[in-house]
Amino acid sequence: MASIADKVYDLVKETVESCGVTLWDVKFVKEGVSHYLRIFIDKPEGISINDCTDVSHAIDPVIDDADPIDCSYYLEVCSPGIDRELNRPHHFEYALGKEITVKLFKAIDGKKEFTGVLQAYDGGIKMLVDKEEIHFEKGTFSKVYIFEAI
């Protein structure tokens, strides 16, 4: 069964892109007593507050009509920021050949974090770290991100 974030991602993707931006990710999280639906958007020249406002106004009726969330929540539209988490296959395509950081659930040789150039992604990650090719199997990493200087 698809998560709320995945349902909303599929629901708003076309509308977001019609606003001239890319849908980077969607997260539905509970923080304290409140729920937040976060829509992360991007474009090559960076995101402005006007982009966020335009996308918010465009997707609000789409989400309301489909009603995929059965509780109250706050809608936030924002940039993925400079430390972009890589979750979806298109994130890894974007990051091919670029430096990424992988955080592991369990340490390897006393290390839980590796930084290197992403070579391939097939659910697992193949990267070049200090001239050594390393492969991390799917399920062994807790977080993968790329630092995008603005």
N, C-alpha and C positions, 0 to 999 in steps of 0.2 A: 504494500500500500504506500502510495506517495505521501511524503510529508507535506505539511501546509506550505512550507517554503517552496517545495518543488511544484506544487499545484499553482501557487501564485506566480512563480517564475514563468511557467508555461502560459498562464492566463494573461500576463501583462507584457510579455516579450515584444510582440508586434507593436503594441501601442507605444511602448518606451522607444523603440527604434524609429517609429514614425515622428518622434520628437527630435531626431537628429543625434541621438546618443546611443551608446551600447549598454545593454543590460549586463552588468558584471556579475551580480549575485543577488540573492534574496535570502534573508534570515528572519526567522520568527523566534523571538526569545522572550523569556520571562525574567524580569529584573525586579526583585522585590515583589510587590503585589501587582505590578503592571506588566502587560504584554506589549511588545514592540514588533511591528512589521517593518523591517529595514530593507529598502530597495537601493542597491548600490549601482550607480550609473557612471559611465566613463565616456570620454572622447579624447582624441589625440592632444588637443590644445588645453585640456583640463576642463573641469566642471565649474560653472558659476552658480550663484544662488538662484539666478533666473532659470537655469536649466533644471534645478531641483524643483522649483515652483511649477514650471511648465509640466514636468513629468508628473508631479503630485496631482495637479489638476486633471491631467489626462487619464491617469490610471484609477483615480478615486471612484468614478462611476463604474468602471469595468469590474473592480473588486466588489463594490457594493452590489452590483447586479448578480454576480456569481455567488456571492456570500459564502466563501470557502472557510471562514473563521467563525467559530461558534461562541466567541467571547469578545469582550470589548478590548481594543488595542489602540496603540498610537501608531500612525503611519509616519515613517521618516524616509525621505529620499535624500541620499547623500553620495559623495564620492567614495570610492574604495580606499582612498588615502594613499600614503606613501609606502606603508607596509601592507601590501595586498596579499590576502590569504588566497591560496590556490586550492580550489575545491572541485571545480567542474572540469571536464575534459578540455573545453575551450581555453580555460585558464592555463593549462599545461602546454597547449599548442602555442599560445601567446608567449610563454616563457622559454620555449625551446631555444637553446643557445645563449640564454641569459643566466646570470648568477641567481641562485635561489638558496634558501635556508630550509633545512628539514629538521624538525624536532621529532625525536623518537619516544615511544612509550618506554622502551627498555634500552639501557646503555649498551653500546658496543665498544669494547676496550676502554671503558670508563667515560665514554662520550655519549651525550644524548642529543647533541646538535651538530650538524654538518652543513657547511656552506661550500657550494661549488657550482659548476655550470651544468644546467639540465641538458642531457644528451637525448633522452627518450622517456616516454611515458606510455605505459600500457596497463594502467591500474597500479603498477609498481613504478618506481622511479630509478632511472639510471642517470648518474651524474659523475662529473669529473671533479675530484677533490684532490688538490695538490698533485696533479699529474697521475692520480690513481682513479681508475673507474670503479665506482661503487654502485651496487644495486640494492634498493630497499623494496622488499615485498609489500604488497598491499596489506594494510592492517598493522604494519610495524611502525608507521609514523603517525604522530598525533596532530601535527600542524606543518604546513608547507607554505612559505611566503616568499615574495619577491619585493625588494626595496626599489621603489620607483622614485627617483629624484625628480623634482618638479622644476 
